[in-house]
Amino acid sequence: MSDISPFHLAIAVDNLKLCRDFYGNVLGCEEGRSSEHWVDFNFFGHQFVLHERPSPIHKDHKIFSNVDGHQVPIPHFGVVLEWDAWEVLSSRIFEQNIHFIIEPYIRFKGEIGEQATMFFLDPEGNALEFKAFKNKANLFAK
């Protein structure tokens, strides 16, 4: 584990079984504690919990923000990975035929803050972004 404190994030899902399979088998996250209505995952060193929603809610309204000419879904979450791990994950997502909202690409190529990024949805429509920086020291650089 790094010197960064792991975050804890819990989200509601309608289909716990489907999401459990996605996060466990598609993304390769190790499962931790669970019950009939929730499951913990090791989400790249962070604690991520899926809670089964007691009743479905209307989820069709999406908000997007224009970033570098791409329509980025809001809200979204994800992890900054090592460059090699990001490449492995992007290949895994392609192999699983998962639709990308924004296909893997490199932002700020050759500049401070050069980063790889990609966006896709989990089975419940939650937007995920995974990034990698050529130089992690530039994570917060202007």
C-alpha positions as CSV (number, residue, x, y, z in Angstrom):
1,M,0.0,0.0,0.0
2,S,1.2,3.5,-0.8
3,D,1.6,6.4,1.6
4,I,-1.8,7.8,0.3
5,S,-4.7,7.0,2.5
6,P,-7.3,4.8,0.7
7,F,-10.7,6.3,0.1
8,H,-14.0,4.6,1.0
9,L,-16.8,4.9,-1.5
10,A,-20.2,3.2,-1.3
11,I,-22.8,3.3,-4.1
12,A,-26.3,1.9,-4.6
13,V,-27.0,-0.6,-7.3
14,D,-30.2,-2.3,-8.5
15,N,-28.6,-5.6,-9.6
16,L,-26.0,-6.6,-7.0
17,K,-25.2,-9.9,-8.7
18,L,-24.5,-8.3,-12.1
19,C,-22.3,-5.5,-10.5
20,R,-20.5,-8.1,-8.3
21,D,-19.5,-10.0,-11.5
22,F,-18.5,-6.8,-13.3
23,Y,-16.2,-5.4,-10.5
24,G,-14.9,-8.9,-9.6
25,N,-14.4,-10.6,-12.9
26,V,-14.3,-7.8,-15.5
27,L,-12.2,-5.2,-13.5
28,G,-10.4,-7.9,-11.4
29,C,-11.2,-6.4,-8.0
30,E,-10.8,-8.8,-5.1
31,E,-13.9,-9.3,-3.0
32,G,-13.9,-8.7,0.7
33,R,-16.7,-8.8,3.3
34,S,-20.2,-9.2,2.1
35,S,-23.8,-9.9,3.0
36,E,-27.0,-10.7,1.1
37,H,-27.4,-7.0,0.3
38,W,-23.8,-5.5,0.0
39,V,-20.3,-6.4,-1.0
40,D,-16.9,-4.8,-0.3
41,F,-14.1,-4.8,-3.0
42,N,-10.5,-3.9,-3.0
43,F,-10.8,-1.3,-5.7
44,F,-7.1,-0.8,-6.6
45,G,-6.1,-0.4,-3.0
46,H,-9.3,1.5,-2.0
47,Q,-12.4,0.3,-0.2
48,F,-15.4,0.2,-2.6
49,V,-18.8,-1.0,-1.5
50,L,-21.9,-2.0,-3.6
51,H,-25.2,-1.7,-1.7
52,E,-28.3,-3.2,-3.2
53,R,-30.8,-0.4,-3.7
54,P,-34.1,-1.2,-1.8
55,S,-36.1,0.1,-4.8
56,P,-35.1,1.3,-8.3
57,I,-35.0,5.0,-9.0
58,H,-35.2,6.9,-12.2
59,K,-31.6,7.0,-13.6
60,D,-32.0,8.3,-17.1
61,H,-30.9,11.9,-16.5
62,K,-27.2,12.3,-17.2
63,I,-25.1,15.4,-16.9
64,F,-22.0,15.9,-19.1
65,S,-19.1,18.5,-19.0
66,N,-17.1,19.4,-22.1
67,V,-13.4,18.5,-21.3
68,D,-10.9,18.6,-24.1
69,G,-13.6,18.2,-26.7
70,H,-15.1,15.1,-24.9
71,Q,-18.4,14.9,-23.1
72,V,-17.3,13.7,-19.7
73,P,-20.1,12.2,-17.5
74,I,-20.8,13.8,-14.2
75,P,-20.6,12.3,-11.6
76,H,-17.8,9.8,-12.2
77,F,-15.1,8.1,-10.1
78,G,-12.1,6.0,-10.7
79,V,-8.4,5.5,-9.8
80,V,-5.1,6.8,-11.0
81,L,-3.1,3.7,-11.9
82,E,0.5,3.0,-12.8
83,W,1.0,3.4,-16.6
84,D,1.4,-0.4,-17.2
85,A,-1.6,-1.3,-15.1
86,W,-3.7,1.2,-17.0
87,E,-2.6,-0.4,-20.3
88,V,-3.5,-3.8,-19.0
89,L,-6.9,-2.6,-17.8
90,S,-7.7,-0.8,-21.1
91,S,-6.9,-4.0,-23.0
92,R,-9.1,-6.0,-20.6
93,I,-12.0,-3.6,-21.2
94,F,-11.6,-3.9,-25.0
95,E,-11.5,-7.7,-24.7
96,Q,-14.7,-7.7,-22.7
97,N,-16.4,-5.7,-25.5
98,I,-17.4,-3.0,-23.0
99,H,-18.5,0.2,-24.6
100,F,-16.3,3.2,-23.9
101,I,-17.9,6.6,-23.3
102,I,-14.4,8.0,-24.1
103,E,-12.0,5.5,-25.6
104,P,-8.5,5.3,-24.1
105,Y,-6.3,8.2,-25.2
106,I,-3.4,10.4,-24.1
107,R,-4.1,14.0,-22.9
108,F,-1.4,16.7,-22.7
109,K,1.0,14.5,-24.7
110,G,4.6,15.7,-24.1
111,E,3.4,18.4,-21.6
112,I,3.4,18.6,-17.8
113,G,0.5,16.4,-16.7
114,E,0.7,14.0,-19.6
115,Q,-1.9,11.3,-18.8
116,A,-3.7,8.3,-20.2
117,T,-7.5,8.3,-19.6
118,M,-10.6,6.3,-20.4
119,F,-14.3,6.3,-19.4
120,F,-16.9,3.6,-19.4
121,L,-20.0,2.6,-17.4
122,D,-20.5,-0.2,-15.0
123,P,-23.7,-2.3,-15.4
124,E,-25.7,0.1,-13.4
125,G,-24.7,3.1,-15.5
126,N,-22.2,4.5,-13.0
127,A,-19.4,6.3,-14.9
128,L,-15.8,5.2,-14.3
129,E,-12.6,7.0,-15.2
130,F,-9.2,5.4,-15.0
131,K,-6.1,7.5,-15.5
132,A,-2.3,7.0,-15.5
133,F,0.4,9.7,-15.5
134,K,3.7,9.5,-17.2
135,N,5.1,11.2,-14.1
136,K,2.9,10.8,-11.0
137,A,4.6,13.9,-9.5
138,N,2.6,15.9,-12.0
139,L,-0.7,14.6,-10.7
140,F,-1.7,18.0,-9.4
141,A,0.6,20.2,-11.6
142,K,-0.8,23.2,-13.3
